[in-house]
Amino acid sequence: MSGSDTGGRPEEGIVDDRPSLAVFGRTADAWFAEHGRPANMSLSRSLDPAAHVAAARKYQRGLHDAGLAGITWPRQYGGLGLGAEFQRAFEQAARGHETFGDVFTIGLGMCAPVLLALGTDQQKRRYIRPMLRGDEVWCQLFSEPGAGSDLASLATAAVADGDGWVVSGQKVWTTYAQHSDFGLLLARTDASVRKHLGITMFVADMRSAGITIRPLRQATGDQEFNEVFFDDVAIPAQNLVGAPGNGWRAATLMLMNERAALAGGPISSPVTLAAVTELIRNRGRQDDPVIRMRLAQAYVAQRGADLFAERIAAQVAAGDEPGSFASIGKLAAGRVARQVAALALDVAGLDAIAWDPTEPDGSLWAYGELYAPSLSIAGGTDNIQRTILGERVLGLPREPQPDRDTPFRELRRSP
């Protein structure tokens, strides 16, 4: 099959054996028919976290071995080198099935694009394929107790030591750090320049001596988030991502991809529109005009978010950065999740507060209501997204930043 049949030319030295879109779609449908399992938050939560991650690794390995992973990624690093239309065909086949986005979205949706854009050839060849196979799980080491929305205020320090670096500090809200093999770490390497300029990105081996991980329990009862402490952790020079001091550029790229990933579908969103529709039927509320109106509004909002997510995905697949428009998708996805969770709570009524423990989905509606607000925080708060859109899309004046040009070491910071 010629390169023109699939929308691109083969890499030099690689035989062009890419499938047609129809063949690829049938392969994806057949794989999910045989190996897929229904998306079911109750089933996922019934597993202990280690078992859940093990199941996720097995799933991702199966996708890779079937030729269904890294669809738009470069072939020389383990991807398939196909166009966005193939990614859409895969997503259609995967609809309604468990895809373990909670385990892999950070690695595949955020870390990998940064490594592909800024990493060395050695880093790409070392990390991308194992990530695609699910052999290695990745996390994001960005936020700190004093640097959340104002990420550029991060204080974790990396000091040059011989041909490597030594890192000390603390990170927080690190998803699945306790199950991760590697993470992309932001650390301050120069305190003499303004806060946005003295930051550098590294690949951190999460099994390194000096790393301590402490899980944090959420309102839902889950323990996905963690505090991560770095006590004189040695990082070799080859783990530097990009140039020293260029970490803010890397962080911005990663955050744009995070927003694009969240716009494509909130990570492990527990209450889906399909589940709420089924709940409405089961409760005999399908003829209630108010419920029908709210369901229709949720459907329209969901469809709009889905179409916008497809636009962003096509942009990324074409080799472009998600850009500030990813903030629109992220805002929309978070709003839909809250809208659907609130509708489910109203339909379930008191059963969302006290339920029969023998019912598999008994706690789902309460879980969804507790979970949904987090989607207005993950990937940057809604107010941050609106500020980004105001400044970078609408061209409004920038928010005042009196400390923008102040060297980091001169900033007044909380003890």
C-alpha positions as CSV (number, residue, x, y, z in Angstrom):
1,M,0.0,0.0,0.0
2,S,1.4,3.4,-0.9
3,G,2.0,6.2,1.5
4,S,-0.6,8.3,-0.3
5,D,-3.3,5.8,0.7
6,T,-2.9,6.5,4.4
7,G,-2.2,10.3,4.3
8,G,1.6,10.2,4.7
9,R,4.9,8.9,3.5
10,P,6.8,6.1,5.2
11,E,9.9,6.9,7.3
12,E,13.1,6.4,5.4
13,G,14.3,2.8,5.7
14,I,10.9,1.5,6.9
15,V,8.7,-0.6,4.7
16,D,5.3,1.0,4.3
17,D,3.1,-1.8,5.6
18,R,0.4,0.4,7.1
19,P,-3.2,-0.8,6.9
20,S,-6.1,0.8,5.3
21,L,-8.5,2.6,7.5
22,A,-11.2,-0.1,7.0
23,V,-8.8,-2.9,7.9
24,F,-7.6,-1.0,11.0
25,G,-11.1,-0.4,12.2
26,R,-12.0,-4.0,11.8
27,T,-8.9,-5.0,13.8
28,A,-9.8,-2.6,16.6
29,D,-13.4,-3.8,16.7
30,A,-12.3,-7.5,16.8
31,W,-9.7,-6.8,19.6
32,F,-12.2,-5.1,21.9
33,A,-14.9,-7.8,21.1
34,E,-12.4,-10.4,22.4
35,H,-10.4,-8.7,25.0
36,G,-12.3,-5.6,26.1
37,R,-14.4,-5.2,29.2
38,P,-17.2,-2.8,29.8
39,A,-16.3,0.5,31.4
40,N,-17.5,0.0,35.0
41,M,-16.3,2.2,37.8
42,S,-17.7,-0.2,40.4
43,L,-15.6,-3.0,39.0
44,S,-12.5,-0.8,38.8
45,R,-13.0,0.3,42.5
46,S,-13.5,-3.3,43.6
47,L,-9.9,-4.0,42.7
48,D,-7.1,-3.0,45.0
49,P,-5.0,-0.3,43.4
50,A,-2.1,-2.6,42.7
51,A,-4.4,-5.1,41.0
52,H,-6.0,-2.2,39.0
53,V,-2.6,-1.1,37.7
54,A,-1.6,-4.7,36.9
55,A,-4.8,-5.0,34.8
56,A,-4.0,-1.7,33.1
57,R,-0.5,-2.9,32.2
58,K,-1.9,-6.1,30.7
59,Y,-4.5,-4.2,28.7
60,Q,-1.9,-1.8,27.3
61,R,0.5,-4.6,26.4
62,G,-2.3,-6.3,24.6
63,L,-3.1,-3.2,22.6
64,H,0.5,-2.8,21.6
65,D,1.0,-6.4,20.6
66,A,-2.2,-6.1,18.4
67,G,-0.8,-3.1,16.6
68,L,-3.3,-0.6,18.3
69,A,-1.0,1.5,20.4
70,G,0.8,4.8,19.6
71,I,-1.4,5.2,16.5
72,T,-0.2,8.7,15.5
73,W,3.3,8.4,17.1
74,P,6.5,8.2,15.0
75,R,7.3,4.6,13.8
76,Q,10.9,4.8,14.7
77,Y,10.0,5.1,18.4
78,G,7.4,2.3,18.4
79,G,4.3,4.1,17.1
80,L,2.3,3.4,14.0
81,G,2.8,6.7,12.2
82,L,-0.9,6.8,11.1
83,G,-3.2,9.8,10.7
84,A,-5.9,11.2,13.0
85,E,-8.6,9.3,11.2
86,F,-7.1,6.1,12.5
87,Q,-7.1,7.5,16.1
88,R,-10.8,8.3,15.7
89,A,-11.5,4.8,14.4
90,F,-9.8,3.4,17.5
91,E,-11.8,5.6,19.8
92,Q,-15.0,4.5,18.2
93,A,-14.1,0.8,18.7
94,A,-13.0,1.6,22.4
95,R,-16.3,3.4,23.2
96,G,-18.0,1.9,26.2
97,H,-14.9,-0.2,27.2
98,E,-12.5,0.3,30.0
99,T,-9.3,2.0,28.7
100,F,-7.5,2.7,32.0
101,G,-7.2,6.4,31.4
102,D,-6.5,7.0,35.1
103,V,-3.3,4.9,34.8
104,F,-2.0,5.9,31.4
105,T,-3.3,9.4,30.5
106,I,-0.5,11.1,32.3
107,G,2.2,9.0,30.6
108,L,0.7,8.6,27.1
109,G,-1.2,11.8,27.0
110,M,1.3,14.2,28.7
111,C,4.8,12.8,29.3
112,A,5.2,11.1,25.9
113,P,4.3,14.3,23.8
114,V,6.9,16.3,25.8
115,L,9.6,13.6,25.3
116,L,8.8,13.3,21.6
117,A,9.0,17.1,21.2
118,L,12.0,17.9,23.5
119,G,13.7,14.7,24.4
120,T,17.0,13.4,22.9
121,D,16.9,10.5,20.4
122,Q,18.4,8.3,23.2
123,Q,15.5,9.3,25.6
124,K,12.9,8.6,22.9
125,R,14.3,5.2,22.1
126,R,14.7,4.3,25.8
127,Y,11.3,5.4,27.1
128,I,8.6,5.6,24.4
129,R,8.2,2.0,23.5
130,P,8.1,0.7,27.1
131,M,5.5,3.4,27.8
132,L,3.4,2.2,24.8
133,R,3.6,-1.4,26.0
134,G,2.5,-0.6,29.5
135,D,5.8,-1.9,30.8
136,E,6.5,1.4,32.5
137,V,4.0,3.8,34.2
138,W,4.7,7.5,34.4
139,C,3.7,10.4,36.6
140,Q,3.9,14.1,36.6
141,L,6.0,15.8,39.4
142,F,4.9,19.5,39.1
143,S,2.8,20.9,42.0
144,E,4.1,21.7,45.4
145,P,2.6,22.8,48.7
146,G,3.5,26.4,47.8
147,A,3.3,26.2,44.1
148,G,0.0,25.0,42.7
149,S,-1.8,27.5,40.5
150,D,1.3,29.6,40.5
151,L,3.5,26.7,39.4
152,A,6.5,29.0,38.5
153,S,6.9,29.5,42.3
154,L,8.1,25.9,42.7
155,A,11.1,25.6,45.2
156,T,12.3,22.0,44.7
157,A,15.9,22.5,43.8
158,A,18.3,20.7,41.5
159,V,22.0,21.4,42.1
160,A,24.7,20.4,39.6
161,D,26.9,17.7,41.0
162,G,29.7,16.4,38.8
163,D,28.1,15.2,35.6
164,G,24.6,15.0,37.2
165,W,22.2,16.7,39.5
166,V,21.1,16.4,43.1
167,V,17.4,17.1,43.8
168,S,15.8,18.1,47.2
169,G,12.3,19.3,47.8
170,Q,8.6,18.2,47.9
171,K,5.9,17.6,45.3
172,V,2.2,17.0,46.0
173,W,-1.0,15.8,44.2
174,T,1.1,13.4,42.2
175,T,-1.3,10.9,40.6
176,Y,-0.2,7.2,40.9
177,A,3.3,8.1,42.1
178,Q,3.2,5.0,44.2
179,H,2.8,2.8,41.1
180,S,5.0,4.7,38.7
181,D,8.3,3.8,37.3
182,F,9.3,7.2,36.1
183,G,8.1,10.8,36.2
184,L,8.8,14.1,34.6
185,L,10.1,16.4,37.3
186,L,10.3,20.2,37.4
187,A,13.0,21.6,39.6
188,R,14.7,25.0,40.1
189,T,18.3,25.1,38.8
190,D,18.9,28.8,39.0
191,A,17.5,31.1,41.7
192,S,19.3,34.2,40.4
193,V,16.8,34.8,37.5
194,R,13.1,35.4,37.5
195,K,11.0,32.5,38.6
196,H,9.9,31.4,35.1
197,L,13.5,31.2,33.8
198,G,15.3,29.1,36.4
199,I,13.3,25.9,36.0
200,T,14.6,22.7,34.4
201,M,12.8,19.4,33.5
202,F,14.2,16.0,34.3
203,V,13.3,12.3,34.0
204,A,13.1,11.0,37.6
205,D,13.4,7.3,38.3
206,M,10.8,6.8,41.0
207,R,12.8,3.9,42.5
208,S,15.8,6.1,43.2
209,A,17.3,6.3,46.7
210,G,16.0,9.4,48.6
211,I,12.5,9.4,47.1
212,T,9.7,8.9,49.7
213,I,6.0,8.6,48.5
214,R,3.1,9.2,50.9
215,P,-0.4,8.6,49.6
216,L,-3.2,11.2,50.2
217,R,-6.8,10.0,50.8
218,Q,-9.4,11.9,48.8
219,A,-13.0,12.8,49.6
220,T,-14.0,9.8,47.5
221,G,-12.0,7.4,49.7
222,D,-9.5,6.8,46.9
223,Q,-5.7,7.2,47.3
224,E,-4.6,8.1,43.8
225,F,-2.8,11.3,44.8
226,N,0.5,11.4,46.7
227,E,3.1,13.6,48.4
228,V,6.6,12.9,47.0
229,F,9.7,13.9,48.9
230,F,13.1,14.2,47.4
231,D,16.1,14.0,49.8
232,D,19.3,14.5,47.9
233,V,18.2,12.3,45.0
234,A,20.8,11.8,42.3
235,I,19.7,12.3,38.7
236,P,22.2,11.6,35.9
237,A,22.9,14.1,33.2
238,Q,21.3,12.1,30.5
239,N,17.9,12.5,32.3
240,L,17.8,16.2,31.5
241,V,14.9,17.0,29.2
242,G,15.7,20.0,26.9
243,A,18.2,22.6,28.0
244,P,18.8,23.7,31.6
245,G,16.5,26.6,32.4
246,N,14.1,25.7,29.6
247,G,11.8,23.9,32.0
248,W,8.9,26.4,31.7
249,R,8.7,25.8,28.0
250,A,8.5,22.1,28.7
251,A,6.0,22.6,31.5
252,T,3.8,24.7,29.3
253,L,3.8,22.1,26.5
254,M,3.0,19.4,29.1
255,L,0.1,21.4,30.6
256,M,-1.3,22.1,27.1
257,N,-1.3,18.3,26.5
258,E,-2.9,17.7,29.9
259,R,-5.7,20.0,29.1
260,A,-6.1,18.4,25.7
261,A,-6.2,15.0,27.4
262,L,-8.8,16.2,29.9
263,A,-10.8,17.8,27.1
264,G,-10.9,14.4,25.3
265,G,-12.6,12.9,28.4
266,P,-12.0,13.5,32.1
267,I,-9.7,10.9,33.6
268,S,-11.8,8.0,34.9
269,S,-15.0,10.1,34.9
270,P,-17.2,7.9,37.1
271,V,-20.7,9.0,36.0
272,T,-21.2,8.8,32.2
273,L,-24.2,10.2,30.3
274,A,-25.1,6.6,29.3
275,A,-25.1,5.5,32.9
276,V,-27.4,8.4,33.9
277,T,-29.7,7.7,30.9
278,E,-30.1,4.1,32.2
279,L,-30.7,5.4,35.7
280,I,-33.5,7.6,34.5
281,R,-35.2,4.7,32.7
282,N,-34.8,2.4,35.7
283,R,-36.4,5.0,37.9
284,G,-39.3,5.6,35.5
285,R,-38.3,9.3,35.0
286,Q,-38.0,9.2,31.2
287,D,-41.3,11.1,30.8
288,D,-40.6,13.8,33.4
289,P,-40.3,17.0,31.3
290,V,-37.7,18.6,33.6
291,I,-35.5,15.5,33.6
292,R,-35.8,15.2,29.8
293,M,-34.8,18.8,29.4
294,R,-31.8,18.4,31.6
295,L,-30.8,15.2,29.9
296,A,-31.0,16.9,26.5
297,Q,-28.9,19.8,27.8
298,A,-26.3,17.4,29.1
299,Y,-26.3,15.5,25.8
300,V,-25.8,18.7,23.8
301,A,-23.0,19.9,26.1
302,Q,-21.4,16.4,25.9
303,R,-21.6,16.3,22.1
304,G,-20.1,19.8,21.8
305,A,-17.2,18.8,24.1
306,D,-16.6,15.6,22.1
307,L,-16.5,17.4,18.8
308,F,-14.1,20.0,20.2
309,A,-11.9,17.2,21.6
310,E,-11.8,15.6,18.1
311,R,-10.6,18.9,16.7
312,I,-7.8,19.1,19.3
313,A,-6.9,15.5,18.7
314,A,-6.6,16.0,14.9
315,Q,-4.5,19.1,15.6
316,V,-2.1,17.1,17.8
317,A,-2.0,14.2,15.3
318,A,-1.0,16.6,12.6
319,G,2.1,17.6,14.6
320,D,0.8,20.9,16.1
321,E,0.7,21.8,19.8
322,P,-2.7,21.9,21.4
323,G,-2.3,25.5,22.1
324,S,-4.5,27.7,24.3
325,F,-7.7,26.3,22.7
326,A,-7.1,23.2,24.8
327,S,-8.3,25.4,27.7
328,I,-11.8,25.6,26.0
329,G,-12.0,21.8,25.8
330,K,-10.9,21.4,29.4
331,L,-13.4,23.9,30.7
332,A,-16.2,22.2,28.7
333,A,-15.3,18.7,29.8
334,G,-15.2,19.7,33.5
335,R,-18.6,21.5,33.2
336,V,-20.2,18.4,31.5
337,A,-18.9,16.1,34.2
338,R,-20.4,18.3,37.0
339,Q,-23.7,18.7,35.0
340,V,-24.1,14.9,34.5
341,A,-23.1,14.1,38.1
342,A,-25.7,16.6,39.5
343,L,-28.4,15.1,37.3
344,A,-27.6,11.6,38.5
345,L,-27.7,12.8,42.1
346,D,-31.2,14.4,41.6
347,V,-32.6,11.3,39.9
348,A,-31.2,8.8,42.5
349,G,-32.4,11.0,45.3
350,L,-31.9,9.5,48.8
351,D,-30.4,6.4,47.3
352,A,-27.3,8.5,46.5
353,I,-26.8,9.2,50.2
354,A,-27.6,5.7,51.6
355,W,-27.7,2.6,49.5
356,D,-27.9,-1.1,49.7
357,P,-24.2,-2.3,49.9
358,T,-25.1,-5.4,47.8
359,E,-25.8,-3.2,44.8
360,P,-22.7,-3.1,42.5
361,D,-23.5,0.6,41.5
362,G,-25.0,1.6,44.8
363,S,-22.2,4.1,45.7
364,L,-21.6,5.3,42.1
365,W,-23.8,8.4,42.2
366,A,-22.4,9.7,45.5
367,Y,-18.9,8.9,44.2
368,G,-19.5,10.9,41.1
369,E,-20.8,13.9,42.9
370,L,-17.7,13.9,45.2
371,Y,-15.4,13.4,42.2
372,A,-16.8,15.9,39.7
373,P,-15.5,19.1,41.4
374,S,-11.9,17.8,41.1
375,L,-12.2,18.2,37.3
376,S,-12.4,22.0,37.8
377,I,-9.0,21.8,39.5
378,A,-7.0,19.1,37.7
379,G,-4.9,20.5,34.8
380,G,-5.3,24.1,36.1
381,T,-8.4,25.6,37.8
382,D,-11.3,27.0,35.7
383,N,-10.1,30.5,36.6
384,I,-6.7,29.8,35.2
385,Q,-8.2,28.5,32.0
386,R,-10.3,31.6,31.6
387,T,-7.3,33.8,32.2
388,I,-5.4,31.9,29.5
389,L,-8.3,32.3,27.0
390,G,-8.7,36.0,27.9
391,E,-5.0,36.8,27.4
392,R,-3.9,34.4,24.6
393,V,-7.1,34.0,22.6
394,L,-9.2,37.1,23.1
395,G,-6.1,39.4,23.4
396,L,-7.2,41.0,26.7
397,P,-4.6,42.8,28.9
398,R,-2.4,40.5,31.0
399,E,-3.2,40.0,34.7
400,P,-0.9,42.2,36.9
401,Q,2.3,40.3,37.9
402,P,4.4,42.6,40.1
403,D,6.9,39.9,40.8
404,R,7.4,38.7,37.2
405,D,10.9,40.2,36.7
406,T,12.1,39.7,40.3
407,P,14.8,37.1,40.8
408,F,13.4,34.0,42.5
409,R,15.7,34.3,45.5
410,E,14.4,37.8,46.2
411,L,10.7,36.8,46.2
412,R,8.7,36.9,49.5
413,R,7.5,33.4,50.1
414,S,5.7,31.7,52.9
415,P,8.0,29.8,55.3
